[in-house]
Amino acid sequence: MVISKVYAAYFSATDTTKHTVSEIASMIAEILDVSLEVFDFTLPSARTAPKVFCESDLVVFGAPVYAGRVPNVLLQYLNTIKGNGALAVPVVLYGNRNYDDALIELRDLLERGNLHTIAAAAFIGEHSFSEILAWKRPDQKDRLKMKQFAKITADRLQRAEAPAGQLEILPVSVSGTPFPYRGYYQPRDRQGNPVDIRKVKPVTDSCCNDCKLCAEICPMGSIVFEDVSEVQGVCIKCCACIKKCPVGAKHFNDAGYLYHQKELEEGFARRAEPEWFFSVSLPEEPKNKTNEKGTKGEI
């Protein structure tokens, strides 16, 4: 199968998705001996026009998991992408709780955009709400698994003899509930009542030195540049403004948010491990060289 370019495409407010997708895409490009191009659509300015790919492209396409799904603020833009028969590897990053239906949803979005999914993966990154949950992940063990996943994907592509446009590729089968997907994960208090943090916004401490970084990196463009203590519009709780502030001037003080943060840190402290999946349309690597369990790999 002839691939002329590999893309690392991602939305990544706190860089965990960026690091994972870039690692996978760069290794696939190296093995296939083709060029690598980055498409970072984190900031609003990158989402002003539809992205168009070519049939000979392979796109490693990453998104974070928000409440078990693809962030709903991205759906309108993702539905404009034009794949033109390109191959795709959907990758989701979640904060150690669960990826629920995010991976199957991302796969379906790419397929609707005329990208053919040949492999898929769910990796783990430090939770945006926390500096405890999946702390400093992806870590070295995760990076080794990224390389293994990339190698298996590239090897399968090299074994496919037909040109990309002539190979009938079935969408990769992944974990999750087929459409209609499950609802977004809903945190609840000790009495089982819903905890709604959708309208919660970060506050700014007096130590703020007005460097403007938070306004520049907000993926929704919601932090007012002239007064960075103001958040106008949607806050998706990506926590980029908190984790990247050089003086630690941003935080959340909402009781519901803090309760949910603690609930996550206490309830999901175990180490979650990556999962990956491969399309049955592409030749498998010899079993004695991989750890595959059918089309799903876990190590």
N, C-alpha and C positions, 0 to 999 in steps of 0.2 A: 504494500500500500504506500503510495507516494504522498508524503507530507512535506510541504515547503516551508512552513513556519509554525512555531508553537507560541501561543499566547498565554500569558499569566494575567487573567482577568479577575478583578476582585473589588468588593466593597469591604473596607477594613478600617474602622474608626480607631481602634487601639493596636493595630498592626499584627494581631495574631493570625488573622486570615491571610494577610499579606505575606507573612513569613512562610506559612504552610504552602500556599499556592505557588509562591515563587520558588520554593525548594523543589516541589514536584515538577513544575513546568521546566525549570532550568535543567534538571537531570534528564527529563524526557528529550529535550532539545539536544542535549549533549550526546545522548545515546543515538538519536536519529541523525545527528550531525546536520542540524538545520538551525536557522536563526530563531532568537527568542525576542518577543515584543511584549511590553507591559501595557495593560489597559486597566488603569486604576480609576474606578468610577465612584470613589468615596465622596468627593466634594460635589456640590451642586453644579459647578461649572462643567464637570465631565458628563453630566446627564442631560445636556441641553439638546442633543441630537442623537438619533438612533445609531448604534454601532453596527457596522456591516462587516461580515467575515466572508472569506472565500472558501470554495469547496476543498481546497488543498490545505486549509488551516486545521490545526488541532488546538482547541481552546480548553485550558484548565480553568474552570470557572468557579470562583469561590464566593461564599456569602456566610455571614454569621447566623447563628440560630437565635431568634428572639421569641421567647415563650413557645418553643417547640416548632416554630415555623420560619419561613423566609420572612424577613422584615416587611410588613405590609406597605411601608412607605416606598419600597423599591418596586412593587409589583407593576405599577403603571409604566415605569421606565423599562423594566425587563421585558415587558410585552411588546416593546418596539424593536427589539434586537432582531437583526436579519442574518440568519446563519448561512443561507445559500448552500446547504448541504455539508457544512463543515462538521468535523468530528468534535466531540466535547466530552470533558471529564468533570461532572459536577462534584464540588467539594464543599462540605459545610463544616463550620467550626462551632463547637458548643462548650459551655462553661462547666462541664463535669456533671451536669444533671442528666440530660437526655436530649437527643436531637429529634425525637418524636417523628413528625411528618415533614420536617424541613428538607430532607434529602430527596424524598419522592416528589415533593412540590417543586424543588429546583430542577430536578430531572424533567418534570412535565413542562415547566416553563421553557427550558431549552429546546425540548422536542417540538413544542408549538412554534418556536422561532426558527424551525428548520435546521437545528443542530442535532446530529445523531450521537447519542450518548453511548460510549463504548466501555466506560468504567466509571466508578463513583466511590466516594469515600467520606467518612465522617471522622474528623479529628478533634482533638480537645485543645482549648486554649484557656488561659487565665480568665475567669469570669469577669465581665465588665463591672459588676457590682462589688467585687471583692479583691483583696490582696492576699486572701487565704485560699480560696477555692481554686484548685488547679493552679496554684502559685507558680509563676514563671514557666508555665507550659505555653507552647510546645517546648519540651526539654530535649536533652540529647537522645533519650529513648524514643521520643516521638519522631525526631529527625531521622533516626535509623529506619523507622517504619515508613516515613515518607519516601526515602530512597528505595526501599524495597517495593513499595507500591508503584513508584515511578518506573522502576526497572521491569516489573512484570507487565505494566501497561505498554511500555516501549517494545519489549520483546514480542508481545502479542501482535502489535502493529507490524513489526518486521516480518512476522510469519504469514501475514495476510497477503496473498499473492495478487488479488484483484485490485485495480485502482480504486480509490475511495469512492468515486462516483458510480462504479459498477458493482459494488458490494452491497448486498441487502443486509442492513444492520438493524437488528432488533434493539429496542431501548433496553438499557441495562436494568435488570431486576434488582430492586433495593428494598430495604426494610421500610415499613411505613404503611399507612392506610390509603388505598387508592381514593381518588376524588369521589365524593366530597371528603376532604381531609377532616381530621379531628379539630376541634376548636383550639384557640390559643391557651397555653398553660395558664391556669388561674390560681394565684396564691390565695391561701385561706388562713384565717386566724385559728386559735385553739378551739373556738366554738364552731368552726366550719364556715364562718362568714367570709365572703369574698374580700380580698384586700385589693383595692383599686389604686394603682399608682400611675395611671396613664397621664394625668395632668400635673404630676409632681415635677418640679424643676430644681436645678441646683442653686445653691446660694453662694455668695462670694464673701470671703473674709476680708478684714481690713488690711491684711498683709499683701493683698493684690498690688502689684507694681505697674499695672496697666500695660503689660507688654503686648497685649492684643492677640497672643497666640491662640487662646481659646476661641476667639471669634474667627480666626483664620482656618482652624481645623474642624469646626462644627460641621458635620456632614449634612445638616439640614439648613445651615446658614441662619440659625435662629438666635445666635448671640449677637447683640447689638455692638457694632464696632466702636461707636462713640461712647458707649457706657456698657462695659462688659458684664456688669452686674445684672443687666436686663436680658431676659430670654423671651423673645417675641416669636410666636409660632410654635411648632412642634418640637418637643424634646423626646428623643427616642431612648433615653437612658443608656446611650452607648458608653458614656463616661470618659470619652476622649478628653474633654475639658478638665476632668478631675485627674486622670492618670498622667496627662502630659503637662500639667501646669508646673512650671519650674519652681514655684514657691509654695505649692500646696494650698492655694487660696480657694479652691472650689470643693464643695461637698454637698451631700444631701442631708437634710435634718428632719424630713418628714417621718413621722412615727411608723406609718404603714410600710414605707420603703425600708426603714431600718429593721423592722420586724422581718420582712421578707428576706433581706440580706442575711440576717442571722439564721433564719430557717434554712436557707440554702447551704450556708456554711456548715451547719450542724447535721443536716439531713443527707448531704451528698459529699461527704468527706472522702469516701473510698476513691481509689484511682480508677477512673474510667479509661478504657483502652480504645484505640482506633478500630474502625471496621471498614472493610472495603469490599467491593463487588465488581464483577466483570461480565460483560456481555457474552452470551454463548455464541454470538456471531463470529467472534475472533478466535483463532487457534489458541489452545491452552499451552502453557509452558509444561514441559515434562514434570510429572508429579513428584519425582525425587528431587526437584530443585525448588519447590515452593511449599508453602504451608497451607495451600488453598483447601477450603472445605466447600466443595461445589463451586459456586460463584461468589462465595463470601469468605473473606480471610480475616482471621483474628489471631494475634500473637501476643 
